[in-house]
């Protein structure tokens, strides 16, 4: 396991190797992503964090139940 620290916002990111996949997890938010390489896992995590931080538009209906099997 390794830790990467971003200079700008000093966010802790933990990177682990799980089988053939690198898993990058932002410790502050709990958001995680994976990739076949460390750079790919970090790039995927950056994209996931962007989506996580994106505000929900006021006109978007979020009260409907999800059909996702994991929710």
Phi and psi restraints in degrees (value plus and minus 20) as a CYANA .aco file:
   2 UNK   PHI    -154.1  -114.1
   2 UNK   PSI     140.1   180.1
   3 UNK   PHI    -139.9   -99.9
   3 UNK   PSI     115.3   155.3
   4 UNK   PHI    -134.5   -94.5
   4 UNK   PSI     118.4   158.4
   5 UNK   PHI    -142.1  -102.1
   5 UNK   PSI     104.3   144.3
   6 UNK   PHI     -99.6   -59.6
   6 UNK   PSI     112.9   152.9
   7 UNK   PHI     -87.8   -47.8
   7 UNK   PSI     -57.4   -17.4
   8 UNK   PHI     -85.9   -45.9
   8 UNK   PSI     -70.0   -30.0
   9 UNK   PHI    -140.6  -100.6
   9 UNK   PSI     -14.4    25.6
  10 UNK   PHI      26.9    66.9
  10 UNK   PSI      29.4    69.4
  11 UNK   PHI    -110.0   -70.0
  11 UNK   PSI     114.3   154.3
  12 UNK   PHI    -103.0   -63.0
  12 UNK   PSI     110.4   150.4
  13 UNK   PHI    -143.5  -103.5
  13 UNK   PSI     107.1   147.1
  14 UNK   PHI    -122.9   -82.9
  14 UNK   PSI     111.4   151.4
  15 UNK   PHI    -137.8   -97.8
  15 UNK   PSI     106.0   146.0
  16 UNK   PHI    -146.5  -106.5
  16 UNK   PSI     137.6   177.6
  17 UNK   PHI    -124.8   -84.8
  17 UNK   PSI      99.1   139.1
  18 UNK   PHI    -138.8   -98.8
  18 UNK   PSI      77.0   117.0
  19 UNK   PHI      48.4    88.4
  19 UNK   PSI    -138.7   -98.7
  20 UNK   PHI    -118.3   -78.3
  20 UNK   PSI     -16.6    23.4
  21 UNK   PHI    -133.1   -93.1
  21 UNK   PSI     117.6   157.6
  22 UNK   PHI    -109.0   -69.0
  22 UNK   PSI     112.9   152.9
  23 UNK   PHI    -133.8   -93.8
  23 UNK   PSI     102.6   142.6
  24 UNK   PHI    -128.4   -88.4
  24 UNK   PSI     107.6   147.6
  25 UNK   PHI    -148.5  -108.5
  25 UNK   PSI     107.1   147.1
  26 UNK   PHI    -101.9   -61.9
  26 UNK   PSI      96.1   136.1
  27 UNK   PHI     -89.1   -49.1
  27 UNK   PSI     -49.0    -9.0
  28 UNK   PHI     -90.6   -50.6
  28 UNK   PSI     -57.8   -17.8
  29 UNK   PHI    -126.6   -86.6
  29 UNK   PSI     -40.6    -0.6
  30 UNK   PHI      62.8   102.8
  30 UNK   PSI     -18.4    21.6
  31 UNK   PHI     -93.1   -53.1
  31 UNK   PSI     116.5   156.5
  32 UNK   PHI    -155.6  -115.6
  32 UNK   PSI     136.8   176.8
  33 UNK   PHI    -172.7  -132.7
  33 UNK   PSI     154.3   194.3
  34 UNK   PHI    -159.1  -119.1
  34 UNK   PSI     146.9   186.9
  35 UNK   PHI    -185.7  -145.7
  35 UNK   PSI     143.2   183.2
  36 UNK   PHI     -91.1   -51.1
  36 UNK   PSI     -42.1    -2.1
  37 UNK   PHI    -148.9  -108.9
  37 UNK   PSI     142.9   182.9
  38 UNK   PHI     -79.9   -39.9
  38 UNK   PSI     -66.8   -26.8
  39 UNK   PHI     -80.9   -40.9
  39 UNK   PSI     -58.3   -18.3
  40 UNK   PHI     -86.0   -46.0
  40 UNK   PSI     -61.7   -21.7
  41 UNK   PHI     -82.5   -42.5
  41 UNK   PSI     -61.3   -21.3
  42 UNK   PHI     -87.7   -47.7
  42 UNK   PSI     -59.6   -19.6
  43 UNK   PHI     -85.1   -45.1
  43 UNK   PSI     -61.6   -21.6
  44 UNK   PHI     -85.6   -45.6
  44 UNK   PSI     -57.4   -17.4
  45 UNK   PHI     -84.8   -44.8
  45 UNK   PSI     -62.4   -22.4
  46 UNK   PHI     -78.8   -38.8
  46 UNK   PSI     -62.6   -22.6
  47 UNK   PHI     -85.6   -45.6
  47 UNK   PSI     -62.5   -22.5
  48 UNK   PHI     -83.1   -43.1
  48 UNK   PSI     -58.1   -18.1
  49 UNK   PHI     -87.6   -47.6
  49 UNK   PSI     -57.5   -17.5
  50 UNK   PHI     -80.3   -40.3
  50 UNK   PSI     -65.0   -25.0
  51 UNK   PHI     -87.4   -47.4
  51 UNK   PSI     -56.7   -16.7
  52 UNK   PHI     -84.9   -44.9
  52 UNK   PSI     -56.6   -16.6
  53 UNK   PHI    -108.5   -68.5
  53 UNK   PSI     -29.2    10.8
  54 UNK   PHI     -88.7   -48.7
  54 UNK   PSI     107.2   147.2
  55 UNK   PHI     -89.3   -49.3
  55 UNK   PSI     130.2   170.2
  56 UNK   PHI    -101.4   -61.4
  56 UNK   PSI     106.5   146.5
  57 UNK   PHI     -77.5   -37.5
  57 UNK   PSI     123.3   163.3
  58 UNK   PHI     -80.6   -40.6
  58 UNK   PSI     -51.8   -11.8
  59 UNK   PHI    -106.8   -66.8
  59 UNK   PSI     -19.2    20.8
  60 UNK   PHI    -106.7   -66.7
  60 UNK   PSI     108.8   148.8
  61 UNK   PHI    -101.9   -61.9
  61 UNK   PSI      93.3   133.3
  62 UNK   PHI    -131.4   -91.4
  62 UNK   PSI     -10.8    29.2
  63 UNK   PHI    -106.4   -66.4
  63 UNK   PSI     -28.4    11.6
  64 UNK   PHI     -92.9   -52.9
  64 UNK   PSI     119.9   159.9
  65 UNK   PHI     -85.8   -45.8
  65 UNK   PSI     128.6   168.6
  66 UNK   PHI    -103.3   -63.3
  66 UNK   PSI     125.8   165.8
  67 UNK   PHI    -117.2   -77.2
  67 UNK   PSI     -16.1    23.9
  68 UNK   PHI     -86.0   -46.0
  68 UNK   PSI     113.0   153.0
  69 UNK   PHI     -87.5   -47.5
  69 UNK   PSI     -39.5     0.5
  70 UNK   PHI    -112.2   -72.2
  70 UNK   PSI     -21.6    18.4
